[in-house]
Structure formats: structure tokens, C-alpha cells
Amino acid sequence: MKNIKKIILIFLIISIIPIISLVKGKTNYSLVLLKEKVENSSLELIKESKDGYLYLWNGSGNLNVPYTFIRTIREESDGYNTFESVKEKLKLYEENYKEIAKLTSIGKTAELRDIYLLKIGKNSETYKPTILIVGCHHAREWMSVEMVMKIIDYLLSNYDKDEKVKNWIDNFEILIIPVINPDGFEYTINYDRMWRKNRVVNYDGSRGVDINRNYGYKWGISDGSSSVPSSEVYRGKAPFSEFECQAIRELVYENPPAMTLSYHSFLEIIIYPWGYTSEPPPDKEILEEIAVEMAKTTGPPNDNDYPGPYDYYPMQSSGLYLTSGDLADFTYGELGSFSYTVELNSSQEFFDPPPELIEPTWEQTKGIFLVAMNYVDKLGLLSLNITDKDGNPYDGDVFIVDKNLKRKTQKPGIFNYFLTEGEYTISVQGKRIKVKIKNGEKNEISINLGEINVNPDIIDFGEINYRDYINFEFEVEGEGKIETDENLILSKYEFSGKEKISGFIKTENFEFDKDYQFIIKLIGKSDTKEILIKFRFIKDITPPEIKFNIEDNYVTNKNNIQISGETEKDAKVYFNDNEIKVDENGKFFVDVSLKEGVNELKFSAIDKFGNSKDYFLKTILDLTPPEINIDIPNVYKTVENNIILNCEIKEKVNIYINNINYGLFNEGIFEIELPLNNGINKLNIEVIDLAKNRTLLLRTIYKVERKIVELFIGSKKIYINGEEKEIDIAPFILNGRTYVPIRFITEALGGNIFYDEKEKSISFTLYDKSVLMWVDKKNYFINYKEYFMDSPPIIVKPGRVMVPVRFVAESVDSKLLWDEKDKNVTIIYPDI
């Protein structure tokens, strides 16, 4: 029985591992700056700047690349809210402000935590303009939680003090979610400060989905997310796969927000849709206008990373980087909600600003929220209840003709969308209605689609290149007749049951660069539907151009390269007759394997009108390092202040000497003049060809001082460059050899000398020469190579080592002159 209990206990512990953190530890993160972009599992690229690439390093492994340490990441949560403290504060707000605050849970997370929503507003049965405010999509962005909590406190504490706040709460519904990602948020506090995603277990055993890439609108369509579970921007296995996003979806479908604010960090920017594409949103002008108004409240530039007159920079989201499946694109794309993402704090503060910055951040960004509140009632809600002829909910497309927008019902039979005040034409399955939108109001309309069904009800050809006829086809169900323009020829003009009808448009009298619209009316006994055909008629015979990232005759030393390019939108690109993927902006890339030598690469581009053009790129794979001849030896002495390097090369190269670029040189002979310092000059000569192959040469140049030393046999006077000095022992002749004091001669020439009394050895150095000899021995070494002299060094009173003068001169590359008449010895150093 005890064993059974033990097994049950072990099973229970194992089963809750996904729900709790077993160990509360910390991962030691640092910010580092790299000069080049690298792939390393211990690094997360944060941003690119003029100084290089800013990475977050988790401290594991060796980077093995040069980097600059910026700082360690702050780990402590003191001064910040935790999920538990947020929960307790929300409960207190509800208790203290019962008339205007209601706390609910809109769902559970994978680890069974509640996703708390605080509704602020007076209860009402009638429609109230709504704003949605969300914090902490990304777990490590603690400041986003603090700002949302500050908003709650500001609203509730000022309800009885500020007339404007009271008016908002009485007339709006304010939906606030301080922590949309409670699992990830708790994980950052207890274990990993820089964790970003939620904590769901992925199919490969990794953890977490970036929930701000999991919303359904344009999910996964661009490079703005990843299909790799370990990625920081993993989008999940399907749109709305995550509980957190499902909770938001159900909330906004039931309570459509006219305004959406999503708080994040960092960068000090205010961004609006689209994130998934660089194309401007339909409401670009007003979205930008509001963003600028928000930015004005943040004050003049302080420490932001972007140019402009305000500290927070307003911009379209894709201008920062592409994101697909984020909250702002979802609420704007599906509902027309004015949607903004606020990135708090600058890159200096990163994701971990100290808690002392909470209050200053609120004071600086409070105005963003206040501007948003002023626009909550500046849109009207179009709310359609749509049924088919039998009363069943319709699930499909709704076309807002005036804005050229096609959107889908959010739920069967339900379509909600925000529009600015005005009159609009709405088309659903060919049924057209006129609606009048008033700001701050819900415009609710019921539509029964009637007895005739058509598909499609909008035929939008976009641009049509010149041709005699434009063919089209549609499907109709019901019974009746068809009326249309004389330019449209149909296969039949009556219908009964379900059938396909084809037709064509005669274009012989059409003008180029002009927009055309035609209406086909389907008239039944009690129902009329319309099909809209629209296009722009153009004449385009120009083949698409391709701009490549490399030029023709590109030279490389890499066996595999990536070639990228840009062409017209909607054009197809082929590489060696194989189609390659082109994104919505006309950009493409292809990985190419090269053989050594010349590679002929063929690209073809075909636009949507069939115009085509071939492009040929010569790419040269060169694996041979460049050859260069320089006319000076590896070690060289000179008395000049400058040296001229005479060089010869056989190809175009860049030459760097001690990391200084001396320019690009063409094939042939040329000179490079270099200044010299006194003493040793080390030259690291790097030769780089166009393929980036490198050849490194090392030269050591000694800039020496010219020395002329004159001595006289039997005289203690010595002359160094004409200056008279006196030595304590005079040169003499012994066995036909002239002996001189080695210490005085060495030091006169500028060298260093050492005498070992015990070994009776003399060693001296002069620039590139190192000489070792012994008293009374004929063998000696120059630069560790042994030689022999015919007369050895000797010691004479008063303890001076004397050596043959010819040995001294020749060992250090000096010229020796002997004047027999005057018994005069002259040493000229160096002998060049």
C-alpha cells in the first residue's frame, strides 16, 4: 500500500511539472555589441545600429567573435508588479469602485492561470464606444504592465475629480488587460528575466509561442514571424492556436473596440498598421494623424533612436520590421479599430529599465493614452446581421464598396466594422444597401440575402493590359433575368436554378489609363442582386526590370552565395528556368552553388501581362589569394624618414597597411610611400582581391640614425658624428689587428651591451642584430648563427674588453675605413 501511495505521489509531481517552475534560478544575460551579424544559439539579435549589432547574450558557451560588453541585465523584480500583485490590486479596484469597475477572467492559459480583464464604465443596455488596452504580450516587457496599471489607477482615482475622466467612464466602455501573458510573465520573475513567449509546450519539446504573432489576420504570410518553434517570433501551429489569443478574439467579437492600445517595450515609438506589409493601410492619413498627436505629448527628442521633433516617433509598423499575426493588424484588419502599439523606453533602458523609471515613463507617456481616449467616439460601428433566404446565418465576404474593402463575417451571421462618419455602399452576395454611419453610434442593420445567390458579387480585375476582349464568369442560383451594359456580352440573359454564366467585355473604344466599372443586374420576382465588374485599362508592353544585389562579373571566394533582387509586384522570377518565390513586394532570393571560374547565371522575369525579359549574370568564383611583389626584404634598414614600397600586382586589389586602407590598385606597378618612426616599424601588409581572398605580408623596417665614429690608434679621443668625446682606453694594433673597446663602440652606434663576468661573455644588440661572443674564444653568434673570427676578444686594463674593429663593423652591417697615414679608423653605420 505504501508503494502504491509513493507511485501516485511521483505521478502527481511529474504531471504538474509543466504548471510550476521546479527551480527558481536566474539566467545571466548581458548586452553585447558585435561588428558583424552572426548566427549563434546563445545570442538574440535585438537591433542594428550605426555602431554594429546589439545582441542579448545568455552567457552560455563562448562567442568566439570580437565583441564589446555593454552591461549585464537587471534581474531583480523589486519595485515592479508580479502577476500575483496585479491580481490582488485588480480585486481591490473592483471592491473599491464597484459602480464602475468589474473584474472578470476571459480565459485560462496553458498553465491554468486566469487572464484578467478589468471593465471600467457604467452599466448600460445601449451601445457604448469601447477602447481595449493590453499589456505584456511579451513576458520580459515589465514596463508595459506598469503603464497599464497606471492607466487603471488614473481613471478610477480621477472619476470624482476630473470631469473629462468622468465623462469617459460614464459614456465609454474601457476594457483593460494588464497581463495577457501571465505564464511567461511569472517565468521572467522566477527564472529567466529575458523570456519573451508564453509557456506552452511545442510539438518538438521546446517552449513558447510569441502570442503577438498568433492572431488570425494575415497570420504567417510574411517574414514577420517564424515557423520554427525555438524562434523568439514563433507564430504557433495555427492562427489563434493559443489560449491568450482566443480570449482576445472572443472579447473583441463580443465587444468591438473602436480604439486599441497595446503596450510593449522598447524603442520609444508609436506604431500603427500595417505590420505584415509595407503597403499603406486604407486609413493611413487618420492613423498617422492620431499617432503624431500622441507623439507630440511625449515632448522634444531626448534619448529616442529615431529622428523627429518628438521623443516618441510615430510610424507605420512595417517601417520598423515586418510582423504578421499581431494584435494591431488583427483589430484593425478585421474590425477597423484604430489600433496602436506603444513601445516604451529607449534602447539604453532596453527590456529591463530600473523601477525608478516607472513614474517618469508614466508622466512622459500618459498623453498617448489621453489622446487615444479622445478618439474612442470618432468612429461609428457598422453592425450587420446577415441571413440567407431561409433565415440561416450567412458566413462569408462583405464588401465595403466605397473603401474597396473586402472583409469576412467575424461569426456566422455577424459582421462588425468601424467606419468614419459618412454614407457607404455595402455589398453582400450581390445585395447592395446604402448605410449612414454616425460617429460614436452603433449602426445595426439586418440583411436577408433573398432568393438569388451570386458568386462572386465583385469581379475586380485590377489592371487589365490592352486586349480586344475581357472574359469573365459568375455563378447564379435562382430564377430571373439579367440586365447589363451594351459593352458586356453574356452567354445568356435569363437564369433558372443554379448555373454558370460567362461573358466578355468589348474594349475597342476604351481609353488607356482609365478606370472602368460595369454593373450586371440579376432581377428575380422579389429580389435584385448586382455584380460589380471593375478594372483599370492600361497598355503595358514593358518587360519587368530586375535589380540584383550583385553586379555582372561579380567576383567571390565563396562556393555558395545568395543572390537577391527586386522586380515588379506580381511578377514571376525564374532562375535557370526554375520558378523561385517572389514576395508581395517583388523581392526574392535564391541560393546558388558556384564552380571555380566563370559561372553563367540566367534569370527571367515575367509580369502579370506576359511581358518577359532574360537577365544573365556572370559570377566568378576565385579561390586563389592575390600575388604581390614588394621590392624590400622582410627586414630592412634605412636612415630616411619615409620609405617607398615598389609593388607589382597581377589583378585589382585593395591594400591595407596596419589596418589603413591605401586604396584600390589596378594590375601593374605602383608605389606606396610611408612615413617612418625612429626605431622599429612593423608593417602588416594585407592584400585583398575582389573575391575577398587575402594575402598577408610582414615587413620590419628599421629607421636608424646615421652614425660616423672616428677613432685614432693610441688616442683616447673619439668622434661621433663630428662631436668629440673621450674614452678611457685608446685603440691599439695587436698581431696586425686593430682593437677597439667594444662597449664604447656599441653604445656610440646606438646599441645595448651586456657583459657576463662569470661566463666571460659579451652580448650586444643593435636593431636587427644580436651578437654573442666570449673573451679569448674565436667563435661567436650573430642572430643565433655561429661564425669564427681570426683574433678573439681580449681583456686589458682597466678591465675593458677589446675586439677587432673589423669584426664589430661587419657584424652590424657597417662600413669600415682605414687611413694608414693617420692611423685613423672610421665606422659608418649603417652601410646603405
Secondary structure, DSSP 8 states (H G I E B T S, - for coil): -HHHHHHHHHHHHHHTTTTS-S-------EEEEESS----TTEEEEEEETTEEEEEE-S-S---S--EEEEE-----TTS--HHHHHHHHHHHHHHTTTTEEEEEEEE-TT--EEEEEEES---SS---EEEEEE-SSTT-HHHHHHHHHHHHHHHHTTTT-HHHHHHHHH-EEEEES-S-HHHHHHHHHT-TT--S---B-TTS-B---GGG-SSTTTT-STTSBS-TTSTTB--SSTT-SHHHHHHHHHHHHS--SEEEEEEESSSEEEES-SS-SS--TTHHHHHHHHHHHHHTT-S-SS-SS-SSSSSEEEEGGGT---SS-HHHHHHHHH--EEEEEEES-TTTTT---GGGHHHHHHHHHHHHHHHHHTTTSSEEEEEEEE-TTS-B--SEEEEGGGTEEEE-SBTTEEEEEE-SEEEEEEETTEEEEEEE-TTSEEEEEEE--S-EEE-SEEEEEEEES-SEEEEEEEEEEEEEEE--TTEEES-SEEEEEEEEEEEEE-TT--TTEEEEEEEEEE-SS-EEEEEEEEEEE--------EESS-TTEEES-SEEEEEEE--TT-EEEETTEEE-B-TTSEEEEEEE--SEEEEEEEEEE-TTS-EEEEEEEEEE--S---EEESS-SEEEE-SSEEEEEEEESS-EEEEETTEEEEEE-SEEEEEEEE--SEEEEEEEEEEETT--EEEEEEEEEE---EEEEEETT--EEEETTEEEE-SS--EEETTEEEEEHHHHHHHHT-EEEEETTTTEEEEEETTEEEEEETT--EEEETTEEEE-SS--EEETTTEEEEEHHHHHHHTT-EEEEETTTTEEEEEES--
